[in-house]
């Protein structure tokens, strides 16, 4: 239904429809920002060679979402971001350009996942280790 409405709003222009859907998703994500996130996962990434590793504690509202592929994929992407870009804290991580698409930030990536899964998601902790 959202796609149909987007096409109607954009007069069948696919680029405008896509932009409309993204904006709508980000608006929905903003409305969820105050919800408590007490479930989630801890994801680990060890770079080939074993000299750099990263841990990310990613939280969401329900265990159901924590088990979804979208949530797990976000966690994997965040650990690789932490390993490669070495942010000092979560705020710095969120403001960094996303390593796979420099046209968006890590915060944008999180908001996109929030829009997909329909729950609030927070990066609770990050840790990077190196030898």
Beta strands, then each sheet from edge to edge (+ up, - down):
strand 1: 39-46
strand 2: 52-60
strand 3: 97-98
strand 4: 101-105
strand 5: 121-130
sheet 1: 1+ 2- 5+
sheet 2: 3+ 4-
end
